[in-house]
Structures are given as structure tokens and as C-alpha cells.
Amino acid sequence: MKRVIKMKKENIQVENLEIGEGTIIEDSVIIRGISGAAKRVVIGDNCYLGKNVQIICDDFTLGDYSKIHHNTTVHGYKPCTIGHNAWIGQMCIIDSIGGVTIGNNCGIGASSQLWSHIKYGDTLEGCRFLSENSLTVGHDVWFVGHCIVSPITAADKSMAMVGSVVTKNMEENHIYAGTPAKSISDKIGFQFNEVSNEEKRKKLTEYMEQAGVSEDKIKIVESTSAFNFEDDISYFDVDSRTYTKKRSLDEINFMKFLLPEKGKFTPYE
């Protein structure tokens, strides 16, 4: 599978650029560093960067099957690392001046802003507000939309409802809302319920049939011990949520069928 890179050469200023297979980058995308060429930019397989996306970051990494929709800006001179299966809506801001790490399977809804610094007031005159702190987002975190997020730590599976202003750390699997955002999980429950591996395997097998992929190319298992790295089969383990990446057409079609809401898997490493 070939890359589809429409962007103009003058819009790319990167010393070390890696772009995966099947990735689509629109012609109006800009990729560069804060002051000239970026040092390193890595974009995984089967990603999409929409119109007018700007990656103005000296060190940027985006995992497989991730989407950054139009008019979104990522900027900063510290590394910004975004995992696999990310979905970033239109008109978002991700500020990596203090450094940003976003895990796998995360959603950032439209018009959200993720910040890692505060800087403007005249410190000579006595302004007290000047800081750069890292923003750390775990796996399966979801900022639903129009969220404003300070440099906090969002634990795995945490969630902020639409319009939340997040100023404090988010606990694992808790749901937050409001200004400033507070946990409302005691009222509405959690983002994720427990699901058995047997239930996952049954559902994923149904998805295989719906997606029309071959059983000769895709196998559903419940442990990585069942992985066979020597054959050309893509094994999907429902327990670890990983798969053996073979880049077959069936594997790619299955991943695209599952994303974003049916199921998320990351390459086994």
C-alpha cells in the first residue's frame, strides 16, 4: 500500500522524516520545527492529516491508524508523542512547549485545547504566572469536545465531558465534567465496564464476518502465547488488545472497520 502525500514540498521542513504506508497527508498540511526545520517527525501507517493541519514541533511522533482533522495545530519545542489509534477532531490545539505524551486509543474532540505551559505576563513587573509542565495522557482517554486541559496527568480510561475545563489530575476510568472539572462517576458511573475475554472474542468474531475478512488471514485469540510470528496470519489478542502486524489487506480492512468505536488494537512489541 502506498502513501498518499499531497502536501507541497515547501511545506515540509524536517531533518529526519518517516511516514508509514497507507498514510494520507493533504496538500495544505505544514510540518516544521519551531525555528526552522524539525529534528524528527515520525507518522505511522494508515494515518490521516487533514487540510490546514500544522505540526510545528521539533520532535513529533504519531502512531498507526491515527487521524488529525482539519485546522488542528500541534506546536512546541519539547517532544510531542501520540500513540496508535488517536482521533483528534478539527480545530484542536496541542501545545508541547512543556512536553506532551498521549497514549494509545485516545480521543480529542473538536475545538479542544491541550496546554503544557502558561506564559505571557510581564515577570519584570511582578507577574507570578510563568510555567512549563508536561501533559501526560494515558491510554483510552477521551476528551469529548470543546475541552480545555491544563498540564495534568490523565490516567488510563479517564474521560472529560464536553466543555470541561480540566485543571487537576484525572483518575483512572473516572468521568469528569464542569468548570473546573470534577469527577461525576459517583452519579453516572464509569466510562468502561468489565467485559470478559469470551465476550470480546465472540463479538470480534462477529465483526470479522461483518467486515468480510478471511479467516485464513485473521485469527482471534485470548493470549499472546497463541501468536505465531512465522506465518502470514494477523493474530488479534482480546486480552492484551494487541495484534501481530503483517500489513495484509485483510488486516488493514479489519482495523479500519473496527475503528474508532468497535475495537482498538495496537501492534505487539
Backbone as numpy.savetxt, mean C-alpha at the origin, in Angstrom:
# Nx Ny Nz CAx CAy CAz Cx Cy Cz
4.83 -10.49 -19.59 3.99 -9.29 -19.59 4.87 -8.04 -19.59
4.55 -7.10 -20.45 5.37 -5.90 -20.59 4.85 -4.77 -19.72
5.75 -3.85 -19.41 5.38 -2.62 -18.73 4.70 -1.69 -19.73
3.81 -0.83 -19.24 3.20 0.19 -20.09 3.56 1.53 -19.47
4.65 2.10 -19.91 5.14 3.35 -19.33 4.94 4.46 -20.34
3.93 5.28 -20.11 3.60 6.36 -21.02 4.32 7.66 -20.68
4.87 7.73 -19.47 5.41 8.99 -18.97 6.57 9.48 -19.82
6.71 10.78 -19.88 7.75 11.41 -20.68 9.11 11.27 -20.00
10.14 11.11 -20.80 11.48 10.92 -20.26 11.90 12.08 -19.37
11.50 13.28 -19.75 11.90 14.45 -18.96 11.21 14.48 -17.59
10.17 13.63 -17.41 9.49 13.56 -16.12 10.15 12.59 -15.15
11.18 11.87 -15.61 11.88 10.90 -14.77 13.29 11.41 -14.48
13.59 11.57 -13.20 14.94 11.92 -12.77 15.30 11.00 -11.61
15.86 9.85 -11.94 16.16 8.83 -10.94 17.50 8.18 -11.27
18.36 8.08 -10.28 19.66 7.44 -10.50 19.52 5.93 -10.65
18.73 5.30 -9.78 18.50 3.85 -9.84 16.99 3.59 -9.85
16.47 3.24 -11.02 15.03 3.05 -11.20 14.74 1.60 -11.58
13.81 0.96 -10.81 13.36 -0.40 -11.12 11.84 -0.39 -11.23
11.34 -0.87 -12.36 9.89 -0.93 -12.58 9.53 -2.35 -12.96
8.56 -2.94 -12.25 8.21 -4.34 -12.45 7.39 -4.60 -13.70
7.12 -5.86 -13.94 6.34 -6.28 -15.10 4.86 -5.93 -14.93
4.22 -5.59 -16.03 2.79 -5.33 -16.03 2.38 -4.03 -15.37
3.34 -3.18 -15.06 3.04 -1.92 -14.40 2.69 -0.85 -15.42
1.67 -0.05 -15.10 1.22 1.03 -15.98 1.49 2.36 -15.30
2.18 3.25 -16.00 2.49 4.58 -15.49 2.03 5.59 -16.53
1.10 6.46 -16.15 0.56 7.43 -17.10 1.60 8.49 -17.48
1.35 9.14 -18.63 2.37 10.03 -19.20 2.61 11.30 -18.39
1.66 11.68 -17.53 1.82 12.92 -16.76 2.46 12.69 -15.39
2.83 11.45 -15.09 3.47 11.15 -13.81 4.86 11.77 -13.76
5.22 12.31 -12.59 6.55 12.86 -12.37 7.23 12.06 -11.27
8.46 11.63 -11.52 9.25 10.91 -10.53 10.62 11.57 -10.45
10.96 12.12 -9.30 12.25 12.77 -9.09 12.52 12.90 -7.60
13.67 13.45 -7.26 14.01 13.68 -5.87 13.62 15.08 -5.43
13.87 15.38 -4.17 13.56 16.69 -3.62 14.35 17.79 -4.32
15.63 17.55 -4.55 16.49 18.53 -5.21 17.25 17.85 -6.34
16.57 17.63 -7.45 17.20 16.93 -8.57 16.77 15.48 -8.63
17.68 14.62 -9.06 17.35 13.21 -9.27 17.18 12.46 -7.95
16.18 11.58 -7.92 16.03 10.68 -6.77 17.17 9.67 -6.80
17.54 9.18 -5.62 18.61 8.19 -5.55 18.12 6.81 -5.95
16.90 6.45 -5.51 16.42 5.08 -5.74 14.90 5.05 -5.74
14.33 4.47 -6.79 12.88 4.28 -6.88 12.62 2.86 -7.37
11.84 2.11 -6.61 11.49 0.73 -6.97 9.98 0.61 -6.99
9.43 0.21 -8.13 7.98 0.01 -8.28 7.76 -1.43 -8.71
6.91 -2.15 -8.00 6.74 -3.58 -8.22 5.94 -3.94 -9.45
5.58 -5.23 -9.53 4.82 -5.76 -10.66 3.35 -5.34 -10.59
2.75 -5.15 -11.77 1.31 -4.94 -11.92 0.78 -3.79 -11.06
1.55 -2.72 -11.01 1.13 -1.52 -10.31 0.49 -0.53 -11.28
-0.15 0.49 -10.73 -0.72 1.55 -11.55 -0.46 2.90 -10.89
0.11 3.83 -11.66 0.29 5.21 -11.24 -0.52 6.09 -12.17
-1.53 6.76 -11.62 -2.49 7.50 -12.42 -2.01 8.88 -12.83
-2.86 9.58 -13.53 -2.51 10.88 -14.11 -2.14 11.88 -13.01
-1.07 12.63 -13.30 -0.59 13.72 -12.44 -0.08 13.27 -11.08
0.18 11.98 -10.92 0.83 11.51 -9.69 2.25 12.07 -9.66
2.67 12.53 -8.49 4.03 13.02 -8.32 4.73 12.25 -7.21
5.84 11.63 -7.56 6.70 10.97 -6.59 7.95 11.83 -6.48
7.98 12.70 -5.49 9.11 13.61 -5.29 9.78 13.18 -4.00
10.59 12.14 -4.12 11.13 11.46 -2.94 12.48 10.85 -3.32
13.47 11.03 -2.48 14.82 10.56 -2.81 14.94 9.04 -2.75
14.09 8.37 -1.96 14.13 6.91 -1.84 12.70 6.43 -1.67
12.17 5.77 -2.72 10.76 5.39 -2.73 10.62 3.95 -3.20
9.78 3.18 -2.47 9.50 1.79 -2.83 8.01 1.54 -2.79
7.50 0.87 -3.82 6.08 0.52 -3.91 5.97 -0.96 -4.28
5.20 -1.72 -3.49 5.08 -3.16 -3.70 4.17 -3.54 -4.87
4.11 -4.84 -5.14 3.32 -5.39 -6.24 1.83 -5.06 -6.10
1.14 -4.97 -7.22 -0.31 -4.81 -7.31 -0.82 -3.58 -6.53
0.01 -2.56 -6.45 -0.38 -1.34 -5.74 -0.87 -0.30 -6.73
-1.80 0.52 -6.28 -2.37 1.56 -7.14 -2.28 2.91 -6.45
-1.77 3.90 -7.19 -1.77 5.29 -6.71 -2.56 6.09 -7.74
-3.71 6.59 -7.34 -4.62 7.23 -8.28 -4.29 8.71 -8.48
-4.97 9.32 -9.43 -4.56 10.60 -9.98 -4.46 11.72 -8.95
-3.54 12.63 -9.24 -3.32 13.86 -8.45 -2.83 13.61 -7.03
-2.26 12.44 -6.80 -1.66 12.14 -5.49 -0.19 12.53 -5.50
0.30 13.05 -4.37 1.69 13.46 -4.25 2.36 12.74 -3.08
3.52 12.18 -3.36 4.39 11.62 -2.32 5.67 12.44 -2.33
6.05 13.00 -1.19 7.24 13.84 -1.19 8.01 13.68 0.12
9.34 13.88 0.05 10.15 13.82 1.25 11.56 13.37 0.96
12.50 13.77 1.83 13.88 13.38 1.61 14.30 12.18 2.44
13.42 11.66 3.30 13.67 10.39 3.96 12.88 9.30 3.24
13.30 8.03 3.39 12.66 6.96 2.62 11.16 6.83 2.86
10.45 6.54 1.78 9.03 6.21 1.84 8.87 4.80 1.28
8.42 3.87 2.11 8.26 2.48 1.71 6.80 2.07 1.85
6.21 1.63 0.76 4.81 1.20 0.74 4.77 -0.25 0.28
4.07 -1.11 1.00 4.08 -2.54 0.72 3.22 -2.96 -0.46
2.97 -4.26 -0.52 2.18 -4.85 -1.61 0.69 -4.53 -1.43
-0.03 -4.52 -2.54 -1.50 -4.42 -2.57 -2.04 -3.12 -1.98
-1.26 -2.06 -2.05 -1.74 -0.77 -1.55 -2.77 -0.19 -2.51
-3.74 0.51 -1.95 -4.73 1.25 -2.75 -4.75 2.67 -2.21
-4.26 3.62 -3.00 -4.17 5.01 -2.59 -5.05 5.83 -3.51
-6.08 6.45 -2.94 -7.07 7.16 -3.74 -6.55 8.47 -4.30
-7.39 9.11 -5.09 -7.00 10.35 -5.75 -6.82 11.49 -4.75
-5.93 12.40 -5.10 -5.70 13.65 -4.37 -5.24 13.43 -2.93
-4.43 12.40 -2.73 -3.85 12.17 -1.41 -2.47 12.83 -1.32
-2.02 13.05 -0.08 -0.68 13.53 0.19 -0.02 12.57 1.17
1.18 12.11 0.81 1.99 11.31 1.73 3.32 12.04 1.89
3.55 12.54 3.08 4.74 13.35 3.38 5.79 12.50 4.07
6.97 12.37 3.44 8.02 11.53 3.99 9.24 12.35 4.43
9.02 13.58 4.82 10.13 14.38 5.33 10.67 13.78 6.62
9.78 13.19 7.44 10.22 12.50 8.64 10.35 11.00 8.45
10.06 10.50 7.25 10.13 9.07 6.95 8.79 8.38 7.11
8.44 7.54 6.13 7.16 6.84 6.14 7.36 5.37 5.79
6.76 4.50 6.59 6.71 3.07 6.30 5.26 2.62 6.36
4.77 2.08 5.26 3.39 1.59 5.17 3.46 0.11 4.80
2.78 -0.73 5.56 2.85 -2.17 5.37 2.06 -2.67 4.17
1.85 -3.98 4.13 1.11 -4.60 3.04 -0.40 -4.43 3.24
-1.12 -4.42 2.12 -2.59 -4.50 2.12 -3.26 -3.28 2.75
-2.67 -2.12 2.57 -3.22 -0.91 3.20 -4.03 -0.08 2.21
-5.07 0.57 2.73 -5.90 1.44 1.92 -5.86 2.86 2.45
-5.65 3.81 1.55 -5.66 5.23 1.91 -6.69 5.90 1.01
-7.82 6.25 1.59 -8.94 6.77 0.82 -8.67 8.15 0.25
-9.48 8.53 -0.72 -9.31 9.78 -1.46 -9.20 10.99 -0.53
-8.35 11.92 -0.93 -8.16 13.21 -0.25 -7.62 13.08 1.17
-6.99 11.95 1.48 -6.36 11.80 2.79 -4.96 12.40 2.77
-4.49 12.79 3.95 -3.16 13.38 4.10 -2.42 12.68 5.23
-1.25 12.14 4.92 -0.42 11.47 5.91 0.85 12.29 6.09
1.09 12.78 7.31 2.17 13.73 7.57 3.22 13.16 8.51
4.48 13.54 8.26 5.57 13.13 9.15 6.40 14.32 9.62
5.90 15.52 9.41 6.62 16.69 9.92 5.65 17.86 10.15
6.12 18.81 10.95 5.44 20.09 11.10 6.51 21.16 11.05
6.33 22.10 10.15 7.40 23.09 9.94 6.83 24.31 9.22
6.97 25.45 9.82 6.65 26.70 9.15 6.92 27.91 10.06
6.43 27.88 11.30 6.50 29.03 12.19 7.93 29.51 12.44
8.09 30.79 12.70 9.40 31.43 12.88 9.98 31.04 14.24
10.94 30.12 14.22 11.54 29.66 15.47 12.40 30.75 16.13
12.98 31.65 15.32 13.74 32.77 15.87 12.84 33.66 16.73
11.58 33.73 16.31 10.62 34.54 17.03 10.01 33.79 18.21
10.37 32.50 18.31 9.91 31.72 19.45 8.87 30.67 19.15
8.58 30.40 17.87 7.59 29.36 17.54 8.06 28.01 18.09
7.16 27.30 18.77 7.50 26.04 19.43 7.26 24.82 18.54
6.71 25.03 17.36 6.27 23.88 16.57 7.21 23.63 15.39
8.13 22.71 15.59 9.07 22.29 14.55 9.50 20.87 14.87
9.09 19.92 14.04 9.44 18.52 14.32 9.37 17.68 13.05
10.17 16.63 13.06 10.15 15.60 12.03 10.14 14.26 12.74
9.09 13.47 12.55 8.98 12.16 13.19 8.44 11.16 12.18
8.86 9.93 12.30 8.45 8.91 11.35 6.98 8.54 11.53
6.35 8.19 10.42 4.98 7.68 10.40 5.06 6.20 10.04
4.55 5.34 10.92 4.64 3.90 10.71 3.24 3.31 10.66
2.92 2.69 9.55 1.60 2.10 9.33 1.79 0.60 9.14
1.08 -0.20 9.92 1.23 -1.66 9.84 0.53 -2.26 8.64
0.29 -3.56 8.70 -0.41 -4.27 7.63 -1.92 -4.16 7.78
-2.62 -4.14 6.66 -4.09 -4.17 6.63 -4.72 -2.97 7.33
-4.02 -1.85 7.31 -4.56 -0.62 7.89 -5.38 0.11 6.83
-6.47 0.74 7.27 -7.36 1.40 6.31 -7.73 2.78 6.84
-7.31 3.82 6.10 -7.78 5.17 6.31 -8.87 5.41 5.27
-10.12 5.44 5.71 -11.25 5.30 4.79 -11.31 6.42 3.76
-11.03 7.64 4.15 -11.06 8.75 3.20 -11.13 10.08 3.93
-10.55 11.12 3.31 -10.52 12.46 3.90 -9.93 12.44 5.32
-9.00 11.52 5.56 -8.35 11.43 6.87 -7.10 12.31 6.90
-6.82 12.87 8.04 -5.57 13.59 8.27 -4.83 12.86 9.38
-3.61 12.44 9.08 -2.87 11.56 9.99 -1.54 12.20 10.37
-1.30 12.32 11.67 -0.04 12.84 12.19 1.02 11.73 12.18
2.27 12.04 12.52 3.30 11.01 12.58 3.10 10.08 13.78
2.23 9.10 13.58 1.86 8.15 14.64 2.26 6.75 14.20
1.97 5.76 15.03 2.08 4.36 14.66 0.69 3.76 14.61
0.31 3.25 13.44 -0.98 2.58 13.27 -0.73 1.08 13.24
-1.18 0.37 14.25 -0.94 -1.06 14.35 -1.73 -1.82 13.29
-1.34 -3.08 13.07 -1.99 -3.92 12.07 -3.51 -3.92 12.22
-4.20 -3.84 11.09 -5.66 -3.98 11.01 -6.43 -2.85 11.67
-5.73 -1.78 12.04 -6.47 -0.63 12.58 -7.13 0.13 11.44
-8.11 0.96 11.78 -8.93 1.61 10.76 -9.39 2.98 11.27
-9.36 3.97 10.40 -9.86 5.31 10.72 -11.01 5.63 9.77
-12.15 5.96 10.32 -13.34 6.24 9.52 -13.18 7.57 8.78
-14.06 7.80 7.83 -13.97 8.96 6.96 -13.95 10.26 7.78
-13.03 11.16 7.41 -12.94 12.45 8.06 -12.20 12.46 9.38
-11.58 11.36 9.76 -10.87 11.29 11.04 -9.61 12.15 11.01
-9.31 12.75 12.16 -8.05 13.46 12.36 -7.27 12.67 13.41
-6.27 11.93 12.95 -5.57 10.98 13.81 -4.32 11.63 14.38
-4.27 11.79 15.70 -3.15 12.45 16.36 -2.42 11.54 17.33
-3.00 10.35 17.62 -2.38 9.41 18.55 -2.32 8.02 17.92
-1.45 7.17 18.47 -1.27 5.82 17.94 -2.58 5.05 17.89
-2.70 4.18 16.89 -3.89 3.38 16.69 -3.60 1.93 17.09
-4.45 1.37 17.93 -4.25 0.00 18.40 -4.69 -1.03 17.36
-4.14 -2.22 17.47 -4.43 -3.29 16.50 -5.92 -3.61 16.43
-6.45 -3.60 15.22 -7.83 -3.99 14.89 -8.88 -3.06 15.51
-8.48 -1.90 16.02 -9.44 -0.95 16.54 -9.91 -0.01 15.43
-11.12 0.49 15.56 -11.68 1.45 14.62 -11.78 2.80 15.29
-11.33 3.84 14.57 -11.27 5.18 15.12 -12.14 6.13 14.30
-12.61 7.19 14.97 -13.42 8.20 14.28 -13.36 9.50 15.06
-13.58 10.61 14.35 -13.73 11.88 15.02 -12.52 12.79 14.92
-12.62 13.95 15.59 -11.58 14.97 15.61 -11.39 15.45 17.04
-10.30 15.08 17.72 -9.32 14.09 17.28 -9.91 12.68 17.33
-9.36 11.78 16.55 -9.93 10.44 16.44 -9.77 9.65 17.73
-10.84 8.95 18.10 -10.82 8.06 19.26 -11.40 6.71 18.86
-10.99 5.66 19.58 -11.50 4.33 19.28 -13.00 4.25 19.55
-13.72 3.70 18.59 -15.16 3.47 18.76 -15.48 1.97 18.67
-14.43 1.15 18.85 -14.61 -0.31 18.71 -15.52 -0.88 19.79
-15.57 -0.23 20.96 -16.47 -0.72 22.00 -17.93 -0.54 21.63
-18.19 0.32 20.62 -19.56 0.58 20.18 -19.92 -0.19 18.90
-18.97 -0.26 17.96 -19.31 -0.86 16.67 -18.52 -2.12 16.35
-17.59 -2.52 17.23 -16.81 -3.71 16.98 -15.50 -3.40 16.29
-14.89 -4.40 15.66 -13.57 -4.29 15.08 -13.63 -4.41 13.55
-12.54 -4.04 12.90 -12.52 -4.14 11.44 -12.55 -5.60 10.99
-11.83 -6.48 11.68 -11.69 -7.87 11.26 -12.29 -8.83 12.29
-13.01 -9.85 11.81 -13.45 -10.96 12.64 -12.55 -12.17 12.38
-12.54 -13.10 13.30 -11.76 -14.32 13.12 -12.41 -15.21 12.06
-11.60 -15.74 11.15 -12.08 -16.65 10.11 -11.13 -17.86 10.09
-11.68 -19.05 10.09 -10.85 -20.26 10.11 -10.19 -20.47 8.76
-9.08 -21.20 8.77 -8.40 -21.52 7.52 -9.29 -22.36 6.60
-10.11 -23.21 7.20 -11.03 -24.03 6.40 -12.03 -23.16 5.65
-12.55 -22.14 6.34 -13.48 -21.22 5.69 -12.78 -20.43 4.58
-11.56 -19.99 4.86 -10.81 -19.24 3.85 -10.54 -20.09 2.62
-10.15 -21.33 2.86 -9.83 -22.21 1.73 -11.06 -22.47 0.87
-12.20 -22.70 1.52 -13.43 -22.94 0.78 -13.81 -21.73 -0.06
-13.73 -20.55 0.53 -14.09 -19.33 -0.18 -13.13 -19.07 -1.33
-11.83 -19.28 -1.08 -10.84 -19.02 -2.12 -11.00 -19.99 -3.29
-11.41 -21.22 -3.00 -11.67 -22.20 -4.07 -12.85 -21.74 -4.93
-13.87 -21.17 -4.28 -15.00 -20.61 -5.04 -14.54 -19.46 -5.93
-13.64 -18.63 -5.39 -13.12 -17.51 -6.17 -12.32 -18.00 -7.38
-11.62 -19.09 -7.22 -10.89 -19.66 -8.36 -11.84 -20.00 -9.50
-12.96 -20.61 -9.15 -13.96 -20.98 -10.16 -14.53 -19.73 -10.83
-14.83 -18.71 -10.01 -15.39 -17.47 -10.55 -14.39 -16.75 -11.45
-13.13 -16.82 -11.09 -12.09 -16.14 -11.87 -11.72 -16.91 -13.13
-12.10 -18.18 -13.19 -11.81 -18.99 -14.37 -10.35 -19.36 -14.53
-9.64 -19.50 -13.39 -8.22 -19.87 -13.47 -8.06 -21.38 -13.37
-6.95 -21.86 -13.88 -6.73 -23.30 -13.99 -6.25 -23.90 -12.67
-6.81 -25.05 -12.31 -6.35 -25.77 -11.13 -4.95 -26.35 -11.35
-4.52 -26.39 -12.59 -3.15 -26.85 -12.88 -2.12 -25.77 -12.61
-2.58 -24.53 -12.45 -1.67 -23.40 -12.24 -1.80 -22.77 -10.85
-2.96 -22.98 -10.19 -3.21 -22.37 -8.88 -3.60 -23.47 -7.89
-2.94 -23.51 -6.75 -3.28 -24.45 -5.69 -3.48 -23.70 -4.38
-4.56 -24.04 -3.68 -4.86 -23.43 -2.40 -4.41 -24.38 -1.29
-3.60 -23.89 -0.36 -3.08 -24.73 0.72 -3.28 -23.99 2.05
-3.00 -24.69 3.15 -3.16 -24.11 4.48 -1.86 -24.03 5.26
-0.75 -24.22 4.57 0.55 -24.10 5.22 1.62 -23.90 4.16
2.62 -23.11 4.48 3.73 -22.90 3.53 4.55 -24.18 3.35
4.38 -25.14 4.24 5.10 -26.42 4.09 4.64 -27.17 2.85
3.46 -26.80 2.32 2.94 -27.44 1.10 3.49 -26.78 -0.17
4.26 -25.72 -0.03 4.81 -25.04 -1.20 5.84 -25.93 -1.90
5.75 -25.96 -3.22 6.76 -26.63 -4.05 7.33 -25.57 -4.98
8.57 -25.20 -4.74 9.17 -24.11 -5.51 9.76 -24.59 -6.84
9.72 -25.88 -7.07 10.34 -26.43 -8.28 9.38 -26.48 -9.46
8.07 -26.54 -9.21 7.12 -26.62 -10.33 6.66 -25.22 -10.73
5.75 -25.16 -11.70 5.28 -23.86 -12.21 3.90 -23.51 -11.66
3.54 -24.08 -10.51 2.26 -23.83 -9.88 2.41 -22.69 -8.87
1.40 -21.82 -8.82 1.37 -20.76 -7.81 0.56 -21.27 -6.62
1.24 -21.43 -5.48 0.59 -21.91 -4.26 0.14 -20.71 -3.43
-1.13 -20.70 -3.02 -1.68 -19.66 -2.17 -1.98 -20.25 -0.80
-1.29 -19.75 0.22 -1.46 -20.26 1.58 -2.38 -19.34 2.35
-3.54 -19.86 2.79 -4.52 -19.04 3.48 -4.11 -18.70 4.91
-3.16 -19.44 5.46 -2.73 -19.18 6.82 -1.78 -17.99 6.90
-0.72 -18.00 6.09 0.25 -16.91 6.10 -0.11 -15.78 5.14
-1.10 -16.02 4.29 -1.53 -15.05 3.27 -0.37 -14.73 2.31
0.38 -15.74 1.96 1.48 -15.59 1.00 1.26 -16.54 -0.18
1.98 -16.27 -1.26 1.91 -17.14 -2.43 3.28 -17.24 -3.08
3.47 -18.32 -3.83 4.73 -18.51 -4.56 4.60 -17.79 -5.90
5.34 -16.74 -6.03 5.20 -15.86 -7.20 5.87 -16.48 -8.43
5.05 -16.85 -9.43 5.55 -17.44 -10.67 5.29 -16.55 -11.88
4.47 -15.53 -11.71 4.14 -14.58 -12.76 3.39 -15.21 -13.93
2.70 -16.31 -13.70 1.90 -16.91 -14.77 0.68 -16.05 -15.03
0.08 -16.21 -16.19 -1.12 -15.44 -16.53 -2.26 -15.76 -15.56
-2.41 -17.04 -15.19 -3.46 -17.42 -14.25 -3.24 -16.76 -12.89
-2.00 -16.75 -12.44 -1.69 -16.12 -11.15 -2.03 -14.64 -11.17
-1.62 -13.95 -12.21 -1.89 -12.51 -12.33 -3.39 -12.24 -12.41
-4.09 -13.03 -13.22 -5.53 -12.84 -13.34 -6.24 -13.12 -12.01
-5.75 -14.11 -11.27 -6.36 -14.43 -9.98 -6.12 -13.32 -8.97
-4.91 -12.79 -8.93 -4.61 -11.69 -8.02 -5.47 -10.47 -8.35
-5.61 -10.16 -9.61 -6.41 -9.00 -10.01 -7.88 -9.22 -9.69
-8.33 -10.47 -9.78 -9.71 -10.79 -9.44 -9.95 -10.62 -7.94
-8.98 -11.01 -7.12 -9.13 -10.95 -5.67 -9.09 -9.52 -5.14
-8.24 -8.69 -5.73 -8.06 -7.33 -5.22 -9.18 -6.41 -5.69
-9.60 -5.42 -4.87 -9.00 -5.14 -3.57 -9.68 -5.79 -2.38
-10.94 -6.29 -2.54 -11.71 -6.62 -1.34 -11.93 -8.11 -1.11
-11.63 -8.97 -2.10 -11.92 -10.39 -1.92 -10.84 -11.11 -1.14
-9.60 -10.71 -1.32 -8.50 -11.37 -0.63 -7.17 -10.74 -1.03
-6.25 -10.70 -0.09 -4.95 -10.09 -0.34 -3.84 -11.07 0.04
-2.93 -11.29 -0.90 -1.78 -12.16 -0.67 -0.50 -11.44 -1.09
0.58 -11.77 -0.40 1.88 -11.18 -0.73 2.87 -12.27 -1.08
3.89 -11.97 -1.88 4.86 -12.99 -2.28 5.59 -13.59 -1.07
5.75 -14.89 -1.11 6.50 -15.58 -0.05 7.98 -15.24 -0.18
8.58 -14.86 0.94 10.01 -14.50 0.94 10.76 -15.34 1.95
